[in-house]
Amino acid sequence: MSYRKQPKLLGARVRRVEDPRFLMGKARYIEDIELPGMIDAAFVRSPFAHAEILSVDVSEALAVPGVIAALHGQDLSGRVKPTVCDAISDGWQSSEFPALAIDRVRYAGEAVAVIAADNRYLAEDGAALVDVDYEPLTPLASVEAAQEPTAPLLHKGWKGNYFYRDRHAGGDPDLAFSNADGVLEIELATRRHGGIPMEGRGCIAVYDPIERVLTLWSSTQIPHLIRSELANCLGLPENRVRVIAPDVGGGFGPKSHLNPEEVAACVLAMDTRRPVRWIEDRREHMLACFHSREHYHKARVAYSEEGEVLALSAEVTVDCGAYSVYPWTAALDPGMSLFIMPGPYRIRNFRCETLAVATNKCPYGAYRGVARSANCLTIERAMDAVADALGMDPVEVRKRNLIRDEEFPYTSVSGFVYDDTSLIESLDKVCAEADYEGMRERQRLAREKGRLLGIGVVTFIEQTAPAVDEGVPINFRYDSALVRLDPSGSATVQLGTHSHGQGHETTIAQIVADQLTIPLDQIRILYGDTQQTAQGIGTFASRTAVVAGGAAHIASGQVRDMLAERGAHLMEAAAEDVELVDGRVTVRGSGTRGLSVAEVARATYYHPELFPFGWSPLLEAAGTFDAGHGTYANASQIVLVEVDPETGAVEILEYHIVEDCGRMINPTIVEGQIHGGVAQGIGGAFFEELIYDEQGQLLTTSFMDYLIPGPTELPDFRISHLETPSPTSPNGIKGVGEGGAVAPYAIMAAAVQDAIRPIGNVFVNELPLTPERVLGFVDRAAGRTDREARRSG
Amino acid sequence: MDDVLRQGVEIRLTVNGRKHREVVEPRLLLADFLRQRLGLTGTHLGCEQGVCGSCTVVVDGETMRSCLLFAAQMDGSGVETIEGLADDPDRLHPVQQAFWDHHGLQCGFCTPGMVLTAKALLEENPEPSGAEIREALAGNICRCTGYVFIVDSVKAAAETMASNAPRGESP
């Protein structure tokens, strides 16, 4: 009898096992869950960016037939703790973020009161009748306004309107600047935008007064972290709080926070003893789902005549909005910028000062590629500026500065220990894939015909599954997996992470299948319920394949060893003489077929008498993987665009990507992640902007005025892979979720600048590159030469 | 005014081939009617402003946004939702199958609207070019995929549907 050897699944383009429920409309997102007696909540939100609350009157709302309950800030004061999420730093100022504003509102859209009613239509009717008396205060709607000496202080006990200021230095920047052949200064801005998943935020809170258990269903990436802070805010032990994240319609970072609305929904559920559902609409999402990306950078760059960057000195200012959010704190983007800006380059002298400014805008949270995209923009634009100053090719300048293969592991000036990557190889490869020389020739010919073609080149290194040991309230180094083999020989794997599009039900199963040698369809991956999984952290920061994949690999390896030991005992062989092949425990070299995994499992669970007394009848293991400070992925990209100088429109003609995320579990899923990340990056590079006016009113509250790229705005991306295994993670896996989103800002700025070069030299330094901004750069190029990027004498 | 709002309107309509007779509030959106009254939660609300296309359904043969229609307008109509395409993962519609085979979805939230829009395209234009596919899907936003594999999926579905078509019909 013969049987086919199961091919190794790690690296295979396996079709996703989770897809049918999504394709058939049978997935269960938060709004699809119906519970008996459920009522709907609608929030009353502040129309002012900054105001005192004088009074809140909910009596008219409560009179609406069908309205069941109302809450406002004073009702929660003293009963529910506000969220206090502090970074641990001398430069930090603490502040409180209440679930419902108590005496002051600090951004337009902040939740002031909430109405619960039989359905959402009635809840909105009620919310419209809540009477709030405000005394408007001076709105601080920009970094500049918040830093005016006369600006009112946004939080109690503060000495200025900032959450956090810090600095970092390595090497001797002053000496390097004084010895340099040239120094240039650049300024860059990326405007506020965000992850904007297609499914907005939402939750259902249920309280069981007999068991004293609070259950929160939430559209979240981080169920365990939500449980911890919810328990803290409500004063409950964590074993009486259960958080369930069902199918989640896109995460991207915005769903990795505790939302104040969720705390309020829990209080309503405890008060009314009814399940309370809150599903935000798109306007609420734009106003109040935490924003990202608003960076202002100033950088000085010292370089040699050979094109080596000798020193980098930077000031990073981030508009962090009104509150510090859980679990990231307002130090998230500015703190990370202190260390990541030098990127993949051999820069030995670096200084960075960072400032997290508090303003009357929506709080600032996580979005795919946290701080990376803005820092990639700065360092890559610096490389381009050096190339322009010296008349060198941008590829050549990068090659002269990239860390060389023989230098790994390489300790960066900011203290990262970069391990194996393919920086130079990826740049060479993307030049070959794009036919870079040929592309330059095509550009030259097009320019002769008056067409404005531009080329952008970017190389970056990305810490995936990152964690830091200092300064943060929670250290995210690990995640968990419970692997349980049942008596039939099929496996259930419970993860501490969550999957919301990344395909972990497939990829983690691929890892486990290789360990247990059983078919993919005998493995079920579960996640998202704190009551059913081991303590975990969640899915963000390109971490799940590394940490949950690592944990699942380790735990299923332990179960494999248990199977081998028990199988060996049943076959009266030595444990070291047996192996697990194709779902069977066999004696190595014996030629017999041995015992199937199912036979061993059944014997273990139902016939303990066959084994020595005291052997555990449980074929299960809990595993964790601690990724330390993370793994290092890298990529190089080349883009070709055409600019229309009359309309300011930019067309992407070609987009070439060479990525290296280490060993790939499933190349198709890797490609999907890259496509999606680049698409979001292109959104931020060209279209997406959350625009506030001077009064702190958000002007972009619908998809009519906040533009997300559609199918006709995006090109076919051409991806090829390199696989440089991580030396530290099981299977050599690195993360890939965010990588695509890192480079587009830098690459599009470079390409647009290159395109309009025949008109004149200009330094493209502000995104998104809307037609209006592109025309502004075209005008400046036509009128005068580059002012920002200059070579100082 | 409250009384007017709460007054019921009787409608008779067919949804996925099943006849329904319901009394609805005039302001009840078609999307909410399908989701809450009929339990057809595959129709998703992504913006409630008629822009994102997640709530796309087919009304009397035309793709429409169920967030911009009232249930009361549907009297006498036939509505098709994603649930009407297949009831067994082994018998998916060719468009669904192609999305599965070509990784045309990630989080899945926009997928029902994408699938219904793609199906409508292929019924009208059995051999669309890549550009025609992108144009046809331009009113459906996907935040996960960057659309590359969606376009691949629709191309593949076109091929399957062409090869399944009775001989002599396709050119």
Interface residues (C-beta under 8 A of the other chain):
Chain A: R15 R16 D19 P20 R21 F22 L23 M24 G25 K26 A27 R28 Y29 E31 D32 E34 P65 N119 Y121 G195 I196 P197 M198 E199 G200 D247 V248 G249 G250 G251 F252 D281 R282 H500 G501 Q502 G503 T668 I669 E671 G672 H675 G676 G677 V678 A679 Q680 S702 F703 M704 I708 G710 P711 T712 L714 D716 F717 G740
Chain B: D2 E25 R27 L28 R35 Q36 G39 L40 T41 G42 T43 H44 L45 G46 C47 E48 Q49 V51 C52 S54 T81 I82 E83 L85 A86 D87 P89 L92 Q96 F99 W100 D101 H103 L105 Q106 C107 G108 F109 C110 T111 P112 V115 G130 I133 R134 E135 L137 A138 G139 N140 I141 C142 R143 C144 T145 G146 Y147 V148 F149 I150 V151
